[in-house]
């Protein structure tokens, strides 16, 4: 997931706390949500059912990968491009 840049107002911060909307949920909503323009120059951003199902599937895959005995790794070059990926297996002695 890329870093989403946004500024949360004091009102937004209070409502997020009251409604148990964490920073990670807000990040996903802003990164993956569908934006609809509204009156007054505001935009409503929400996740439709199809996108929520796709995110749940991705999160299940992520959870499996992170709880695996051989966690994933990536090697990145100086140019910022990923050179290779794999699983870090424990070496047997």
ABEGO torsion letter per residue (X at the ends): XBBBBBBBBAAAAAAAAAAGBBAAAAAAAAAABBBBBBBGGBBBBBBBAAAAAAAAAAAAAAAAAAABABBBBBBBBAAGBBABBBBBBBBBX
